[in-house]
Amino acid sequence: MIHETSRRRLLPLIAGFAASLCLPALAQTDGFPNRPIRLVVPFAAGGNTDVGARLLAQGLALEFNQSVVVDNKVGAGTIVGTEDVARAKPDGYTLLLTTIAYAVNPSLYKNLRYDSKKDLVPVAHVSSSAPLLLLHPSVPASNIPQLVDYLKKNPGTSYGSAGNGSAMHLHGELFRMQTSAPITHIPYKSESPALVDLIAGRTMFHFGGISSSAQYVKSGALKAIAIPSQKRTPLLPDVPTAEEAGLPGFLAYTWSVVLAPAGTPPAIIDRLNAAMNKVSSSPEVNAKLVALGYEPITDSTPASTGRHIASETVKWGEVVKRGNLTVD
């Protein structure tokens, strides 16, 4: 039994020892960030994801008074850039901004070089965006039931996408599953040639990005009959939601999230999350994201971001499995 006097002498020593164990963690978060942050984007420069990432990086640079450098690491359906961050030092100075591909790839690829459930942790959900259901003007449909009727009368009607496993492809497959429409997928190397062929009538429909296709809808070169979201887009307010257009429960989003290497101190994750919410909430960044067709997310938490990714991984994993989708 420890004597009361001895116990009193030991208490400060125990408290001091416990405090010393916390010192490394405190040292990691104190003054963060004090050097440039690298934001890896696994997409080519110039696309919407890259533009959105650069808006975020500019805002974070002002918030932190440190450079935030966007590093486009392209390859293997976002795997190259994702693996780079998964193997990085978990100190908050290397981050990943990625999309729906992060939820799709575990089902689409058999031998990923990273574990999406273990190697990276969520920081923030930055934005979401739903595509437009676009038709060539010759298609005699102004709502989804009319389109499905046309497709069933014309089996094999083709739709284009930005490639096997792309968001456009997944959205088309979800549409096929919910409508039983006998459609044919035509993969392209990117969205641009898919859009060109739709305008030319070489394909009949596809799910396209709002910012890339809005001008063609406004000019009459294409028809937009629905947006598979819970509300209409302010860029094309006359385009109804999928439910309004006759297909309840059809929701298909793309999104952007920021992840960090597993083991990054929670205090750093929280600091990054708060800064990203603040940047997304700023009127200037918010307006620019909306102009790109995005809905800014201004109140995400690491936990809510993790739940979102988990839910999307299950949803799109089922689409990949039921559609027997593969990549070359």
Secondary structure, DSSP 4 states (H G I P E B T S, - for coil): ---HHHHHHHHHHHHHHHHHHHHHHHHHHTT--SS-EEEEESS-TTSHHHHHHHHHHHHHHHHHTS-EEEEE---TTTHHHHHHHHTS-SSSSEEEEE-THHHHHHHH-SS-SS-TTTSEEEEEEEEEEPPEEEE-TTS--SSHHHHHHHHHHSTT-EEEESSTTSHHHHHHHHHHHHH----EEEE-SSHHHHHHHHHHTSS-EEEE-HHHHHHHHHHTSSEEEEB-SSS--TTSTTSPBTTTTT-TT----EEEEEEEETT--HHHHHHHHHHHHHHHHSHHHHHHHHHTT-EE--S--HHHHHHHHHHHHHHHHHHHHHHT----
